[in-house]
Amino acid sequence: MSRNATTLAILRHHVAEVELTRSDPSVLHPIFNTFPLLCKSRPNLATLIVPSMAAWTPAALQAERQAGMHIRSVEKTLRIVMAHLLK
């Protein structure tokens, strides 16, 4: 496996881990908001970022008993980011 492929595999793992396990909305918002810029500056990473965003569920937030308002806010941010990426 080439060094670039190894790096991408590690990055894919970390992106999925951060998205799926973080339960603090104040951490998720900035992470999601950096994705459009990252996809624009590094288009080859879009194949890693977009599927991980599509797979995100609020399970970690619900497990930590976050208020519904916070969960909806993160979901809204995610929808806005996805819509921006579609443009």
PDB file of N, CA, C and O in Angstrom, chain B, residues numbered from 101:
ATOM      1  N   MET B 101       0.856  -1.175   0.000  1.00  0.00           N
ATOM      2  CA  MET B 101       0.000   0.000   0.000  1.00  0.00           C
ATOM      3  C   MET B 101       0.899   1.234   0.000  1.00  0.00           C
ATOM      4  O   MET B 101       1.869   1.304   0.755  1.00  0.00           O
ATOM      5  N   SER B 102       0.576   2.191  -0.838  1.00  0.00           N
ATOM      6  CA  SER B 102       1.394   3.388  -0.923  1.00  0.00           C
ATOM      7  C   SER B 102       1.199   4.258   0.319  1.00  0.00           C
ATOM      8  O   SER B 102       0.247   4.096   1.082  1.00  0.00           O
ATOM      9  N   ARG B 103       2.111   5.158   0.482  1.00  0.00           N
ATOM     10  CA  ARG B 103       2.047   6.051   1.650  1.00  0.00           C
ATOM     11  C   ARG B 103       0.791   6.916   1.604  1.00  0.00           C
ATOM     12  O   ARG B 103       0.161   7.157   2.634  1.00  0.00           O
ATOM     13  N   ASN B 104       0.431   7.377   0.420  1.00  0.00           N
ATOM     14  CA  ASN B 104      -0.755   8.210   0.264  1.00  0.00           C
ATOM     15  C   ASN B 104      -2.022   7.431   0.623  1.00  0.00           C
ATOM     16  O   ASN B 104      -2.910   7.965   1.287  1.00  0.00           O
ATOM     17  N   ALA B 105      -2.106   6.184   0.191  1.00  0.00           N
ATOM     18  CA  ALA B 105      -3.270   5.350   0.503  1.00  0.00           C
ATOM     19  C   ALA B 105      -3.347   5.077   1.998  1.00  0.00           C
ATOM     20  O   ALA B 105      -4.434   5.062   2.575  1.00  0.00           O
ATOM     21  N   THR B 106      -2.209   4.863   2.617  1.00  0.00           N
ATOM     22  CA  THR B 106      -2.179   4.638   4.060  1.00  0.00           C
ATOM     23  C   THR B 106      -2.643   5.879   4.804  1.00  0.00           C
ATOM     24  O   THR B 106      -3.416   5.785   5.757  1.00  0.00           O
ATOM     25  N   THR B 107      -2.174   7.034   4.371  1.00  0.00           N
ATOM     26  CA  THR B 107      -2.575   8.292   4.993  1.00  0.00           C
ATOM     27  C   THR B 107      -4.076   8.506   4.855  1.00  0.00           C
ATOM     28  O   THR B 107      -4.733   8.925   5.808  1.00  0.00           O
ATOM     29  N   LEU B 108      -4.624   8.222   3.678  1.00  0.00           N
ATOM     30  CA  LEU B 108      -6.059   8.381   3.465  1.00  0.00           C
ATOM     31  C   LEU B 108      -6.858   7.412   4.331  1.00  0.00           C
ATOM     32  O   LEU B 108      -7.918   7.773   4.843  1.00  0.00           O
ATOM     33  N   ALA B 109      -6.368   6.202   4.500  1.00  0.00           N
ATOM     34  CA  ALA B 109      -7.060   5.235   5.348  1.00  0.00           C
ATOM     35  C   ALA B 109      -7.075   5.703   6.801  1.00  0.00           C
ATOM     36  O   ALA B 109      -8.089   5.579   7.487  1.00  0.00           O
ATOM     37  N   ILE B 110      -5.961   6.233   7.261  1.00  0.00           N
ATOM     38  CA  ILE B 110      -5.894   6.752   8.633  1.00  0.00           C
ATOM     39  C   ILE B 110      -6.827   7.947   8.787  1.00  0.00           C
ATOM     40  O   ILE B 110      -7.534   8.057   9.788  1.00  0.00           O
ATOM     41  N   LEU B 111      -6.834   8.838   7.804  1.00  0.00           N
ATOM     42  CA  LEU B 111      -7.703  10.010   7.862  1.00  0.00           C
ATOM     43  C   LEU B 111      -9.167   9.589   7.869  1.00  0.00           C
ATOM     44  O   LEU B 111      -9.965  10.148   8.621  1.00  0.00           O
ATOM     45  N   ARG B 112      -9.530   8.614   7.043  1.00  0.00           N
ATOM     46  CA  ARG B 112     -10.901   8.127   7.001  1.00  0.00           C
ATOM     47  C   ARG B 112     -11.328   7.608   8.372  1.00  0.00           C
ATOM     48  O   ARG B 112     -12.435   7.881   8.835  1.00  0.00           O
ATOM     49  N   HIS B 113     -10.446   6.866   9.004  1.00  0.00           N
ATOM     50  CA  HIS B 113     -10.741   6.321  10.333  1.00  0.00           C
ATOM     51  C   HIS B 113     -10.958   7.437  11.351  1.00  0.00           C
ATOM     52  O   HIS B 113     -11.897   7.384  12.145  1.00  0.00           O
ATOM     53  N   HIS B 114     -10.094   8.441  11.329  1.00  0.00           N
ATOM     54  CA  HIS B 114     -10.205   9.526  12.302  1.00  0.00           C
ATOM     55  C   HIS B 114     -11.446  10.393  12.067  1.00  0.00           C
ATOM     56  O   HIS B 114     -12.101  10.810  13.022  1.00  0.00           O
ATOM     57  N   VAL B 115     -11.764  10.660  10.812  1.00  0.00           N
ATOM     58  CA  VAL B 115     -12.957  11.466  10.511  1.00  0.00           C
ATOM     59  C   VAL B 115     -14.201  10.735  10.994  1.00  0.00           C
ATOM     60  O   VAL B 115     -15.062  11.335  11.639  1.00  0.00           O
ATOM     61  N   ALA B 116     -14.302   9.461  10.690  1.00  0.00           N
ATOM     62  CA  ALA B 116     -15.466   8.688  11.123  1.00  0.00           C
ATOM     63  C   ALA B 116     -15.526   8.600  12.641  1.00  0.00           C
ATOM     64  O   ALA B 116     -16.604   8.706  13.226  1.00  0.00           O
ATOM     65  N   GLU B 117     -14.391   8.411  13.278  1.00  0.00           N
ATOM     66  CA  GLU B 117     -14.370   8.306  14.735  1.00  0.00           C
ATOM     67  C   GLU B 117     -14.817   9.601  15.398  1.00  0.00           C
ATOM     68  O   GLU B 117     -15.605   9.577  16.344  1.00  0.00           O
ATOM     69  N   VAL B 118     -14.323  10.718  14.912  1.00  0.00           N
ATOM     70  CA  VAL B 118     -14.689  12.015  15.484  1.00  0.00           C
ATOM     71  C   VAL B 118     -16.170  12.272  15.291  1.00  0.00           C
ATOM     72  O   VAL B 118     -16.859  12.669  16.232  1.00  0.00           O
ATOM     73  N   GLU B 119     -16.668  12.051  14.083  1.00  0.00           N
ATOM     74  CA  GLU B 119     -18.078  12.327  13.807  1.00  0.00           C
ATOM     75  C   GLU B 119     -19.008  11.428  14.604  1.00  0.00           C
ATOM     76  O   GLU B 119     -20.030  11.886  15.115  1.00  0.00           O
ATOM     77  N   LEU B 120     -18.670  10.184  14.712  1.00  0.00           N
ATOM     78  CA  LEU B 120     -19.598   9.230  15.299  1.00  0.00           C
ATOM     79  C   LEU B 120     -19.532   9.163  16.819  1.00  0.00           C
ATOM     80  O   LEU B 120     -20.469   8.672  17.449  1.00  0.00           O
ATOM     81  N   THR B 121     -18.458   9.641  17.416  1.00  0.00           N
ATOM     82  CA  THR B 121     -18.322   9.486  18.860  1.00  0.00           C
ATOM     83  C   THR B 121     -18.419  10.791  19.641  1.00  0.00           C
ATOM     84  O   THR B 121     -18.622  10.753  20.854  1.00  0.00           O
ATOM     85  N   ARG B 122     -18.285  11.900  19.012  1.00  0.00           N
ATOM     86  CA  ARG B 122     -18.356  13.177  19.732  1.00  0.00           C
ATOM     87  C   ARG B 122     -19.791  13.464  20.121  1.00  0.00           C
ATOM     88  O   ARG B 122     -20.714  13.302  19.323  1.00  0.00           O
ATOM     89  N   SER B 123     -19.960  13.889  21.348  1.00  0.00           N
ATOM     90  CA  SER B 123     -21.320  14.165  21.819  1.00  0.00           C
ATOM     91  C   SER B 123     -21.487  15.614  22.240  1.00  0.00           C
ATOM     92  O   SER B 123     -22.505  15.970  22.834  1.00  0.00           O
ATOM     93  N   ASP B 124     -20.514  16.449  21.948  1.00  0.00           N
ATOM     94  CA  ASP B 124     -20.580  17.851  22.327  1.00  0.00           C
ATOM     95  C   ASP B 124     -20.857  18.688  21.077  1.00  0.00           C
ATOM     96  O   ASP B 124     -20.020  18.752  20.177  1.00  0.00           O
ATOM     97  N   PRO B 125     -22.026  19.329  21.019  1.00  0.00           N
ATOM     98  CA  PRO B 125     -22.345  20.137  19.836  1.00  0.00           C
ATOM     99  C   PRO B 125     -21.330  21.233  19.554  1.00  0.00           C
ATOM    100  O   PRO B 125     -21.109  21.585  18.395  1.00  0.00           O
ATOM    101  N   SER B 126     -20.707  21.777  20.598  1.00  0.00           N
ATOM    102  CA  SER B 126     -19.731  22.842  20.380  1.00  0.00           C
ATOM    103  C   SER B 126     -18.467  22.323  19.692  1.00  0.00           C
ATOM    104  O   SER B 126     -17.679  23.119  19.180  1.00  0.00           O
ATOM    105  N   VAL B 127     -18.263  21.021  19.673  1.00  0.00           N
ATOM    106  CA  VAL B 127     -17.149  20.418  18.945  1.00  0.00           C
ATOM    107  C   VAL B 127     -17.597  20.023  17.534  1.00  0.00           C
ATOM    108  O   VAL B 127     -16.838  20.174  16.577  1.00  0.00           O
ATOM    109  N   LEU B 128     -18.816  19.523  17.408  1.00  0.00           N
ATOM    110  CA  LEU B 128     -19.309  19.066  16.108  1.00  0.00           C
ATOM    111  C   LEU B 128     -19.522  20.207  15.120  1.00  0.00           C
ATOM    112  O   LEU B 128     -19.210  20.061  13.938  1.00  0.00           O
ATOM    113  N   HIS B 129     -20.045  21.334  15.579  1.00  0.00           N
ATOM    114  CA  HIS B 129     -20.309  22.460  14.675  1.00  0.00           C
ATOM    115  C   HIS B 129     -19.054  22.898  13.926  1.00  0.00           C
ATOM    116  O   HIS B 129     -19.083  22.970  12.697  1.00  0.00           O
ATOM    117  N   PRO B 130     -17.948  23.195  14.623  1.00  0.00           N
ATOM    118  CA  PRO B 130     -16.757  23.617  13.870  1.00  0.00           C
ATOM    119  C   PRO B 130     -16.189  22.518  12.973  1.00  0.00           C
ATOM    120  O   PRO B 130     -15.659  22.805  11.900  1.00  0.00           O
ATOM    121  N   ILE B 131     -16.299  21.269  13.408  1.00  0.00           N
ATOM    122  CA  ILE B 131     -15.806  20.176  12.558  1.00  0.00           C
ATOM    123  C   ILE B 131     -16.596  20.133  11.263  1.00  0.00           C
ATOM    124  O   ILE B 131     -16.014  20.080  10.180  1.00  0.00           O
ATOM    125  N   PHE B 132     -17.925  20.155  11.366  1.00  0.00           N
ATOM    126  CA  PHE B 132     -18.758  20.117  10.163  1.00  0.00           C
ATOM    127  C   PHE B 132     -18.546  21.352   9.293  1.00  0.00           C
ATOM    128  O   PHE B 132     -18.559  21.254   8.066  1.00  0.00           O
ATOM    129  N   ASN B 133     -18.351  22.507   9.916  1.00  0.00           N
ATOM    130  CA  ASN B 133     -18.189  23.738   9.141  1.00  0.00           C
ATOM    131  C   ASN B 133     -16.857  23.815   8.403  1.00  0.00           C
ATOM    132  O   ASN B 133     -16.727  24.609   7.471  1.00  0.00           O
ATOM    133  N   THR B 134     -15.882  23.028   8.783  1.00  0.00           N
ATOM    134  CA  THR B 134     -14.605  23.031   8.065  1.00  0.00           C
ATOM    135  C   THR B 134     -14.628  22.125   6.835  1.00  0.00           C
ATOM    136  O   THR B 134     -13.758  22.239   5.971  1.00  0.00           O
ATOM    137  N   PHE B 135     -15.600  21.237   6.745  1.00  0.00           N
ATOM    138  CA  PHE B 135     -15.636  20.275   5.648  1.00  0.00           C
ATOM    139  C   PHE B 135     -15.732  20.910   4.263  1.00  0.00           C
ATOM    140  O   PHE B 135     -15.016  20.460   3.369  1.00  0.00           O
ATOM    141  N   PRO B 136     -16.574  21.934   4.020  1.00  0.00           N
ATOM    142  CA  PRO B 136     -16.610  22.506   2.665  1.00  0.00           C
ATOM    143  C   PRO B 136     -15.258  23.069   2.222  1.00  0.00           C
ATOM    144  O   PRO B 136     -14.840  22.863   1.082  1.00  0.00           O
ATOM    145  N   LEU B 137     -14.588  23.768   3.112  1.00  0.00           N
ATOM    146  CA  LEU B 137     -13.280  24.326   2.760  1.00  0.00           C
ATOM    147  C   LEU B 137     -12.270  23.215   2.516  1.00  0.00           C
ATOM    148  O   LEU B 137     -11.455  23.297   1.597  1.00  0.00           O
ATOM    149  N   LEU B 138     -12.326  22.187   3.331  1.00  0.00           N
ATOM    150  CA  LEU B 138     -11.421  21.055   3.151  1.00  0.00           C
ATOM    151  C   LEU B 138     -11.687  20.344   1.824  1.00  0.00           C
ATOM    152  O   LEU B 138     -10.749  19.966   1.121  1.00  0.00           O
ATOM    153  N   CYS B 139     -12.953  20.163   1.486  1.00  0.00           N
ATOM    154  CA  CYS B 139     -13.300  19.516   0.210  1.00  0.00           C
ATOM    155  C   CYS B 139     -12.881  20.372  -0.980  1.00  0.00           C
ATOM    156  O   CYS B 139     -12.485  19.847  -2.021  1.00  0.00           O
ATOM    157  N   LYS B 140     -12.968  21.688  -0.823  1.00  0.00           N
ATOM    158  CA  LYS B 140     -12.597  22.577  -1.918  1.00  0.00           C
ATOM    159  C   LYS B 140     -11.083  22.605  -2.105  1.00  0.00           C
ATOM    160  O   LYS B 140     -10.593  22.598  -3.234  1.00  0.00           O
ATOM    161  N   SER B 141     -10.354  22.636  -1.009  1.00  0.00           N
ATOM    162  CA  SER B 141      -8.906  22.712  -1.127  1.00  0.00           C
ATOM    163  C   SER B 141      -8.264  21.352  -1.423  1.00  0.00           C
ATOM    164  O   SER B 141      -7.188  21.290  -2.018  1.00  0.00           O
ATOM    165  N   ARG B 142      -8.910  20.283  -1.015  1.00  0.00           N
ATOM    166  CA  ARG B 142      -8.395  18.922  -1.251  1.00  0.00           C
ATOM    167  C   ARG B 142      -9.530  18.041  -1.800  1.00  0.00           C
ATOM    168  O   ARG B 142     -10.113  17.256  -1.052  1.00  0.00           O
ATOM    169  N   PRO B 143      -9.843  18.161  -3.072  1.00  0.00           N
ATOM    170  CA  PRO B 143     -10.969  17.420  -3.652  1.00  0.00           C
ATOM    171  C   PRO B 143     -10.894  15.903  -3.481  1.00  0.00           C
ATOM    172  O   PRO B 143     -11.925  15.233  -3.424  1.00  0.00           O
ATOM    173  N   ASN B 144      -9.686  15.361  -3.399  1.00  0.00           N
ATOM    174  CA  ASN B 144      -9.573  13.913  -3.231  1.00  0.00           C
ATOM    175  C   ASN B 144     -10.078  13.462  -1.862  1.00  0.00           C
ATOM    176  O   ASN B 144     -10.378  12.282  -1.683  1.00  0.00           O
ATOM    177  N   LEU B 145     -10.178  14.365  -0.899  1.00  0.00           N
ATOM    178  CA  LEU B 145     -10.697  14.019   0.424  1.00  0.00           C
ATOM    179  C   LEU B 145     -12.226  14.018   0.468  1.00  0.00           C
ATOM    180  O   LEU B 145     -12.819  13.506   1.418  1.00  0.00           O
ATOM    181  N   ALA B 146     -12.854  14.578  -0.539  1.00  0.00           N
ATOM    182  CA  ALA B 146     -14.321  14.616  -0.570  1.00  0.00           C
ATOM    183  C   ALA B 146     -14.901  13.203  -0.554  1.00  0.00           C
ATOM    184  O   ALA B 146     -15.983  12.980  -0.011  1.00  0.00           O
ATOM    185  N   THR B 147     -14.188  12.260  -1.145  1.00  0.00           N
ATOM    186  CA  THR B 147     -14.682  10.881  -1.146  1.00  0.00           C
ATOM    187  C   THR B 147     -14.657  10.263   0.247  1.00  0.00           C
ATOM    188  O   THR B 147     -15.318   9.253   0.489  1.00  0.00           O
ATOM    189  N   LEU B 148     -13.907  10.855   1.155  1.00  0.00           N
ATOM    190  CA  LEU B 148     -13.887  10.401   2.541  1.00  0.00           C
ATOM    191  C   LEU B 148     -14.893  11.166   3.400  1.00  0.00           C
ATOM    192  O   LEU B 148     -15.550  10.596   4.270  1.00  0.00           O
ATOM    193  N   ILE B 149     -14.994  12.443   3.141  1.00  0.00           N
ATOM    194  CA  ILE B 149     -15.780  13.313   4.007  1.00  0.00           C
ATOM    195  C   ILE B 149     -17.274  13.169   3.763  1.00  0.00           C
ATOM    196  O   ILE B 149     -18.043  13.036   4.715  1.00  0.00           O
ATOM    197  N   VAL B 150     -17.693  13.193   2.517  1.00  0.00           N
ATOM    198  CA  VAL B 150     -19.123  13.152   2.206  1.00  0.00           C
ATOM    199  C   VAL B 150     -19.794  11.874   2.720  1.00  0.00           C
ATOM    200  O   VAL B 150     -20.847  11.971   3.351  1.00  0.00           O
ATOM    201  N   PRO B 151     -19.239  10.690   2.481  1.00  0.00           N
ATOM    202  CA  PRO B 151     -19.888   9.490   3.029  1.00  0.00           C
ATOM    203  C   PRO B 151     -19.938   9.468   4.560  1.00  0.00           C
ATOM    204  O   PRO B 151     -20.905   8.982   5.148  1.00  0.00           O
ATOM    205  N   SER B 152     -18.903   9.991   5.191  1.00  0.00           N
ATOM    206  CA  SER B 152     -18.928   9.998   6.657  1.00  0.00           C
ATOM    207  C   SER B 152     -19.980  10.971   7.179  1.00  0.00           C
ATOM    208  O   SER B 152     -20.594  10.726   8.218  1.00  0.00           O
ATOM    209  N   MET B 153     -20.190  12.072   6.462  1.00  0.00           N
ATOM    210  CA  MET B 153     -21.249  13.005   6.865  1.00  0.00           C
ATOM    211  C   MET B 153     -22.621  12.367   6.644  1.00  0.00           C
ATOM    212  O   MET B 153     -23.525  12.538   7.462  1.00  0.00           O
ATOM    213  N   ALA B 154     -22.773  11.644   5.557  1.00  0.00           N
ATOM    214  CA  ALA B 154     -24.052  10.993   5.263  1.00  0.00           C
ATOM    215  C   ALA B 154     -24.368   9.899   6.274  1.00  0.00           C
ATOM    216  O   ALA B 154     -25.534   9.614   6.543  1.00  0.00           O
ATOM    217  N   ALA B 155     -23.332   9.292   6.832  1.00  0.00           N
ATOM    218  CA  ALA B 155     -23.527   8.205   7.788  1.00  0.00           C
ATOM    219  C   ALA B 155     -23.737   8.696   9.214  1.00  0.00           C
ATOM    220  O   ALA B 155     -24.082   7.908  10.094  1.00  0.00           O
ATOM    221  N   TRP B 156     -23.534   9.987   9.453  1.00  0.00           N
ATOM    222  CA  TRP B 156     -23.648  10.511  10.815  1.00  0.00           C
ATOM    223  C   TRP B 156     -25.083  10.393  11.337  1.00  0.00           C
ATOM    224  O   TRP B 156     -26.046  10.671  10.622  1.00  0.00           O
ATOM    225  N   THR B 157     -25.196   9.981  12.578  1.00  0.00           N
ATOM    226  CA  THR B 157     -26.486   9.939  13.264  1.00  0.00           C
ATOM    227  C   THR B 157     -26.319  10.623  14.616  1.00  0.00           C
ATOM    228  O   THR B 157     -25.204  10.712  15.131  1.00  0.00           O
ATOM    229  N   PRO B 158     -27.399  11.100  15.186  1.00  0.00           N
ATOM    230  CA  PRO B 158     -27.300  11.778  16.482  1.00  0.00           C
ATOM    231  C   PRO B 158     -27.222  10.817  17.668  1.00  0.00           C
ATOM    232  O   PRO B 158     -27.504  11.219  18.797  1.00  0.00           O
ATOM    233  N   ALA B 159     -26.852   9.579  17.441  1.00  0.00           N
ATOM    234  CA  ALA B 159     -26.835   8.580  18.512  1.00  0.00           C
ATOM    235  C   ALA B 159     -25.934   8.982  19.674  1.00  0.00           C
ATOM    236  O   ALA B 159     -26.310   8.811  20.834  1.00  0.00           O
ATOM    237  N   ALA B 160     -24.748   9.515  19.377  1.00  0.00           N
ATOM    238  CA  ALA B 160     -23.841   9.914  20.461  1.00  0.00           C
ATOM    239  C   ALA B 160     -24.433  11.067  21.269  1.00  0.00           C
ATOM    240  O   ALA B 160     -24.269  11.130  22.487  1.00  0.00           O
ATOM    241  N   LEU B 161     -25.114  11.968  20.587  1.00  0.00           N
ATOM    242  CA  LEU B 161     -25.749  13.085  21.292  1.00  0.00           C
ATOM    243  C   LEU B 161     -26.904  12.591  22.152  1.00  0.00           C
ATOM    244  O   LEU B 161     -27.085  13.050  23.280  1.00  0.00           O
ATOM    245  N   GLN B 162     -27.684  11.654  21.619  1.00  0.00           N
ATOM    246  CA  GLN B 162     -28.808  11.111  22.376  1.00  0.00           C
ATOM    247  C   GLN B 162     -28.323  10.297  23.566  1.00  0.00           C
ATOM    248  O   GLN B 162     -28.958  10.313  24.620  1.00  0.00           O
ATOM    249  N   ALA B 163     -27.214   9.589  23.416  1.00  0.00           N
ATOM    250  CA  ALA B 163     -26.674   8.787  24.509  1.00  0.00           C
ATOM    251  C   ALA B 163     -26.221   9.663  25.670  1.00  0.00           C
ATOM    252  O   ALA B 163     -26.278   9.254  26.829  1.00  0.00           O
ATOM    253  N   GLU B 164     -25.774  10.861  25.351  1.00  0.00           N
ATOM    254  CA  GLU B 164     -25.332  11.797  26.391  1.00  0.00           C
ATOM    255  C   GLU B 164     -26.485  12.668  26.899  1.00  0.00           C
ATOM    256  O   GLU B 164     -26.277  13.597  27.679  1.00  0.00           O
ATOM    257  N   ARG B 165     -27.688  12.357  26.451  1.00  0.00           N
ATOM    258  CA  ARG B 165     -28.890  13.083  26.869  1.00  0.00           C
ATOM    259  C   ARG B 165     -28.813  14.590  26.570  1.00  0.00           C
ATOM    260  O   ARG B 165     -29.205  15.431  27.378  1.00  0.00           O
ATOM    261  N   GLN B 166     -28.289  14.891  25.372  1.00  0.00           N
ATOM    262  CA  GLN B 166     -28.265  16.288  24.937  1.00  0.00           C
ATOM    263  C   GLN B 166     -29.696  16.736  24.665  1.00  0.00           C
ATOM    264  O   GLN B 166     -30.547  15.940  24.271  1.00  0.00           O
ATOM    265  N   ALA B 167     -29.939  18.004  24.878  1.00  0.00           N
ATOM    266  CA  ALA B 167     -31.265  18.566  24.640  1.00  0.00           C
ATOM    267  C   ALA B 167     -31.615  18.446  23.157  1.00  0.00           C
ATOM    268  O   ALA B 167     -30.739  18.511  22.295  1.00  0.00           O
ATOM    269  N   GLY B 168     -32.884  18.272  22.880  1.00  0.00           N
ATOM    270  CA  GLY B 168     -33.357  18.169  21.503  1.00  0.00           C
ATOM    271  C   GLY B 168     -32.953  19.364  20.665  1.00  0.00           C
ATOM    272  O   GLY B 168     -32.685  19.234  19.470  1.00  0.00           O
ATOM    273  N   MET B 169     -32.910  20.534  21.296  1.00  0.00           N
ATOM    274  CA  MET B 169     -32.523  21.758  20.596  1.00  0.00           C
ATOM    275  C   MET B 169     -31.082  21.632  20.071  1.00  0.00           C
ATOM    276  O   MET B 169     -30.791  22.066  18.956  1.00  0.00           O
ATOM    277  N   HIS B 170     -30.198  21.049  20.857  1.00  0.00           N
ATOM    278  CA  HIS B 170     -28.805  20.895  20.436  1.00  0.00           C
ATOM    279  C   HIS B 170     -28.689  19.880  19.306  1.00  0.00           C
ATOM    280  O   HIS B 170     -27.917  20.073  18.367  1.00  0.00           O
ATOM    281  N   ILE B 171     -29.448  18.812  19.401  1.00  0.00           N
ATOM    282  CA  ILE B 171     -29.414  17.784  18.350  1.00  0.00           C
ATOM    283  C   ILE B 171     -29.925  18.364  17.034  1.00  0.00           C
ATOM    284  O   ILE B 171     -29.319  18.153  15.983  1.00  0.00           O
ATOM    285  N   ARG B 172     -31.033  19.092  17.091  1.00  0.00           N
ATOM    286  CA  ARG B 172     -31.574  19.714  15.872  1.00  0.00           C
ATOM    287  C   ARG B 172     -30.599  20.733  15.301  1.00  0.00           C
ATOM    288  O   ARG B 172     -30.483  20.864  14.082  1.00  0.00           O
ATOM    289  N   SER B 173     -29.904  21.451  16.163  1.00  0.00           N
ATOM    290  CA  SER B 173     -28.942  22.445  15.705  1.00  0.00           C
ATOM    291  C   SER B 173     -27.792  21.779  14.939  1.00  0.00           C
ATOM    292  O   SER B 173     -27.378  22.274  13.891  1.00  0.00           O
ATOM    293  N   VAL B 174     -27.285  20.680  15.451  1.00  0.00           N
ATOM    294  CA  VAL B 174     -26.211  19.954  14.757  1.00  0.00           C
ATOM    295  C   VAL B 174     -26.729  19.394  13.436  1.00  0.00           C
ATOM    296  O   VAL B 174     -26.033  19.457  12.422  1.00  0.00           O
ATOM    297  N   GLU B 175     -27.945  18.847  13.437  1.00  0.00           N
ATOM    298  CA  GLU B 175     -28.529  18.322  12.203  1.00  0.00           C
ATOM    299  C   GLU B 175     -28.714  19.428  11.169  1.00  0.00           C
ATOM    300  O   GLU B 175     -28.490  19.211   9.978  1.00  0.00           O
ATOM    301  N   LYS B 176     -29.119  20.604  11.619  1.00  0.00           N
ATOM    302  CA  LYS B 176     -29.303  21.732  10.705  1.00  0.00           C
ATOM    303  C   LYS B 176     -27.962  22.155  10.113  1.00  0.00           C
ATOM    304  O   LYS B 176     -27.870  22.424   8.915  1.00  0.00           O
ATOM    305  N   THR B 177     -26.938  22.215  10.933  1.00  0.00           N
ATOM    306  CA  THR B 177     -25.602  22.550  10.441  1.00  0.00           C
ATOM    307  C   THR B 177     -25.148  21.529   9.411  1.00  0.00           C
ATOM    308  O   THR B 177     -24.580  21.890   8.381  1.00  0.00           O
ATOM    309  N   LEU B 178     -25.396  20.277   9.684  1.00  0.00           N
ATOM    310  CA  LEU B 178     -25.013  19.221   8.753  1.00  0.00           C
ATOM    311  C   LEU B 178     -25.760  19.353   7.421  1.00  0.00           C
ATOM    312  O   LEU B 178     -25.165  19.180   6.358  1.00  0.00           O
ATOM    313  N   ARG B 179     -27.055  19.658   7.477  1.00  0.00           N
ATOM    314  CA  ARG B 179     -27.835  19.853   6.241  1.00  0.00           C
ATOM    315  C   ARG B 179     -27.300  21.036   5.440  1.00  0.00           C
ATOM    316  O   ARG B 179     -27.204  20.963   4.215  1.00  0.00           O
ATOM    317  N   ILE B 180     -26.957  22.114   6.116  1.00  0.00           N
ATOM    318  CA  ILE B 180     -26.435  23.302   5.432  1.00  0.00           C
ATOM    319  C   ILE B 180     -25.099  22.993   4.763  1.00  0.00           C
ATOM    320  O   ILE B 180     -24.861  23.391   3.623  1.00  0.00           O
ATOM    321  N   VAL B 181     -24.242  22.290   5.470  1.00  0.00           N
ATOM    322  CA  VAL B 181     -22.936  21.919   4.920  1.00  0.00           C
ATOM    323  C   VAL B 181     -23.107  21.000   3.716  1.00  0.00           C
ATOM    324  O   VAL B 181     -22.438  21.180   2.698  1.00  0.00           O
ATOM    325  N   MET B 182     -23.996  20.017   3.826  1.00  0.00           N
ATOM    326  CA  MET B 182     -24.230  19.102   2.697  1.00  0.00           C
ATOM    327  C   MET B 182     -24.784  19.868   1.492  1.00  0.00           C
ATOM    328  O   MET B 182     -24.379  19.613   0.357  1.00  0.00           O
ATOM    329  N   ALA B 183     -25.700  20.797   1.732  1.00  0.00           N
ATOM    330  CA  ALA B 183     -26.254  21.585   0.633  1.00  0.00           C
ATOM    331  C   ALA B 183     -25.161  22.428  -0.010  1.00  0.00           C
ATOM    332  O   ALA B 183     -25.136  22.581  -1.231  1.00  0.00           O
ATOM    333  N   HIS B 184     -24.268  22.972   0.789  1.00  0.00           N
ATOM    334  CA  HIS B 184     -23.167  23.763   0.255  1.00  0.00           C
ATOM    335  C   HIS B 184     -22.238  22.891  -0.601  1.00  0.00           C
ATOM    336  O   HIS B 184     -21.750  23.335  -1.640  1.00  0.00           O
ATOM    337  N   LEU B 185     -22.002  21.675  -0.169  1.00  0.00           N
ATOM    338  CA  LEU B 185     -21.136  20.775  -0.931  1.00  0.00           C
ATOM    339  C   LEU B 185     -21.762  20.359  -2.259  1.00  0.00           C
ATOM    340  O   LEU B 185     -21.046  20.060  -3.214  1.00  0.00           O
ATOM    341  N   LEU B 186     -23.095  20.339  -2.326  1.00  0.00           N
ATOM    342  CA  LEU B 186     -23.764  19.970  -3.563  1.00  0.00           C
ATOM    343  C   LEU B 186     -23.651  21.038  -4.632  1.00  0.00           C
ATOM    344  O   LEU B 186     -23.805  20.751  -5.819  1.00  0.00           O
ATOM    345  N   LYS B 187     -23.382  22.276  -4.218  1.00  0.00           N
ATOM    346  CA  LYS B 187     -23.298  23.376  -5.181  1.00  0.00           C
ATOM    347  C   LYS B 187     -22.034  23.340  -5.976  1.00  0.00           C
ATOM    348  O   LYS B 187     -21.815  24.200  -6.829  1.00  0.00           O
TER     349      LYS B 187
END
